[in-house]
């Protein structure tokens, strides 16, 4: 069967829809499949493209296949895909937050299947590709899919970075993991006070933190558990506890701040404040 979709998404959740929107804007045609009835159709209504009724149909119709399911099931979905003759000659990539759980099955992909590991560094509401980044991690022993994944993401308009998967996972733990740790801790502390994040004084720094905390806590509990339970993130939490002890003992960071960053922070906060004023009461 001739390929009819430029990219097929296994899983029709927020990541697939965001990538689907960006792909359509770049002139590509997406396909969607999801085990939850009706979800692929919802994605098509939102982004355009085609909904299919089975994983086999998606593999047959799609030139490239993106596995956009939760990290906890990504490896099993990849194994199922790799057992299908329809994926021969295709590029297959995942979008898991961490790569430790998929690198093994990716490395054992059958001959004729090109593979790469991809991490879109943006959420479901992304609308402008050139404002966002994606990381491509080459699969050890299967690097031939790397260039194709880079070309696809660049064609969509994303800024593309290439990184060894262990380095990626460590940096994700320090950046995304640390952000989730701090947001959860602030949420718990404020919850213990019996108030919500909007109740405290709207100073500059706190307004930034409240936007961050509210956005992180809007993620699904399963995603938050996945990130916070990852071994490298648990290690970062231990390191953060040690750093907090250092702060309590009077140590201060020697890193220098940035005036440009300060100005950007104010610009973002003023935009958020304007948005809040513009909302009907």
N, C-alpha and C positions, 0 to 999 in steps of 0.2 A: 504494500500500500504506500502511495506517495505521501511524503510528509506534507501536512497542511498547516502546521503551527510552527512558528519560529522558536517558541519556548513553551514547555509544558510544566505546570506546577502540580506537584503531588502535595496536597494540602492547600486549602483555599482560605487560610486565615489572613491575619494582618500583614505578615511579611510577603506572602504571595500576592496579595492585592496591591500593596505598595509597589513591588517590582513589576506587577502586571500593568499598573497605570503608567509607570515610567517607560515600560517597553512599548506600550501602545503609542505614547507620545513620541517615541523614536521611530514609529512606523512598523513595529513588529506586531505579530499576531500571537496572543497567548492562548493556551488551553488550560483548563483547570479540572482537577479530579480531587474529590474528598470522600472519605468513608461516611461522613455525616450527610444524609440525604438533603438535597436542596442547597447545600452550602456552595457547591461549585456554580450553580445557577445564580446565586446571590453575587458571587464574585464577578461573573460575566455581566450582570446587570450594572455593577459598579464600574467595571473597567473596560468592558468589551471582550471579544474573543469567543471561545467555544467551551462549553461544558461537556465533559465525557463521563460515561457511566462506569468505567473500569480502568484499573491500572494498565491493563494490556492495551486498551484503546489509546490511552495517553501515550504509552511508549511507541505505539505504531504511528501516531499522528504528529509527534513532536521531534524536531531536529535536535533540540537540547532539552534536558529534563532537570528541573530544580526540585530537590526534595526539601520542602519548606514545612516540615512537621516538627513538633517538639523534639528537643535533643534526646529525650529519654527513649524515643521510638525510632529515631533516625536510622540507626544501624540496622534494625530489623527491616525497615522499609527498603533500604538500599540492598540488603541481601535478597529480598523478594524481587526487586527490579533486576538484579544481576542474574537471576535464574531464568529470565525471560529472553528468548531469542530476539524479540523485537528491539532490545536496546543495543544490539550490535551496530556499530557505526555511529552511535550517538555520543554526545557529551552529557555526562551526568555529574551534577554537583549538589552539595548540601548547603544549608544556610544555618547550621547549628552555631550557637554562641561559642561553644568549646569544641575543639577538634579531637581531643583524646578519645572520645567515645566512638568516633567514626573512622579514624585513620586506619585502623586494622582492616575493616571490611573494604574500605576504599583501595587499600594496597592489594587486596585479593580480587579486585574486579577482573572479570574474564577478558581474554584477548579480544581486541576489536572494540572495546568500550573505553572511551576517553573520560578521564575523571579529574576533578579538582575539588578543593574544599574552599568554600566562599563564606564570608561573614559580612553581610550588609550592615554598616555602622549607622543605621537609622531605623526609625520606627514606622508604624503603619500610616502615619499622617504625612510622610514625605511626599512632596509635590514637585520639587525642582531637583532634577538629578544632579545638576552641576554644583549644588550646595552640599552634597553628601559624598561619603566615601564607602568603598567596599574593599575588603581585604581578600586576596587570593592566596591560599596556602597550597603549594605544590604537594602532590601525593608521592611519598617516597617510592621510587621504582616505577611510577606511572606519570612522569612529569610531562608527557606529551599532550595532556589536556590543559596544561596551565595557560599556554598562549591563547588557546581558543576561548577560555573563560575570561581572560583579560580583555580580549577583543570584543566579546559580547557585552561585558559590563561597560567598557569604554564607548561602545556604540550606543548603549542606552543613555550615556551621558554622565555616568558616575566617575568620580576620581578614584583611581584604582591603585592600591598598594599591594606589594608582594612580600610575603613574610613566611619564614619557616614556622611550622605549626606549633612547636613548643614555645617559641618566642611569642607567637600570637596569644597562646593560652595564658602565658604569664602576664603579658601586657593587659589582656582583657581582665584578668583577676585584679590587677592594680588599678585599672581605670573604671570599668563597668562594675566589677565586684566591689571595689571600695565605695563607689557611689551608692550602690544598693545597701551595703552595710551601714553607712552613715544615715541614709534615708530611713531605714528600718529603725535604727536606734533613736533618731529624732522623733519618729512617729510614736514609738513606745513611750518615750519620756513625756511627750505632750499628752498622750492618752492617759498616762498615770495622773497627770494634773487635772484630768476631767474636762479639758477644753479641746477645741479643734485648731488647726493650723492658722485659721483666719482670725483667731481671737487675740493674738499677741500684737504688740506694738509694731506698726508697719515700717520699721526702719529699713534702710537700704539693704544691709546684709541679710536680715531676716526675710525680707520679701523674696530675695533670691533663693534662700534655703527653702521657704515655704512652697515656691513654685516647683523646685526640684523634688521635694518630698512628696507633694501631691501627685506629681507626674509619675514618679517611681511606684508609689502605692496604688496607682490606677492599673498597673500591670496585673496579670492573672497571678494568683497565689502559686500555681504550678511553675510559672516562669521564675518567680522570685525564689521559690524553693530550689529550682534547678541551679540558679546562679549562686545562691548562698550556700548550697550544699556541695559545690564543686571543690575538690581537694585543694586546688591552688588558692581558691577564695578563702577557704577555712584557714590556710596558712597566712594569707594576708590579714585576716582578722586577728590572728595571734600576734602578728607583727604590729598591727595597729594598737593592740592593748599595750605592747611594750612602748610604743611611741607616746601613748597617752600618759604612761607612767613618767616618761622623760619630761613631758610638758608639765606635769604636776610637780616635778622636781626642779623646775625652772629652766629647762633647756628650751631654746628657741631656734627655729630653722634659720640657716644661713643663706637660703635661697633668696634672691632678689625679686621683688614684685615687678609688675609692668604697668606703667601709666596707661599704655594703650589698652590693656586688659581692663583697667578700672573704667575707662571711658566706654568700652564696649558693654561692660556690666550695666552702667547707667543707661545706656541706650536701650538695652534689652528691657530693663525695668520700666523705663518710661513707656515703651511700646506695650508692655503688659498692663501698666496702669491705664493707658488710653483704651485698650481693649476692654478692661473691666468697666470703665466709665461708659463705653459705648453700648454695653449689654443692657437690654431692657430689664427693669426691676420687676 
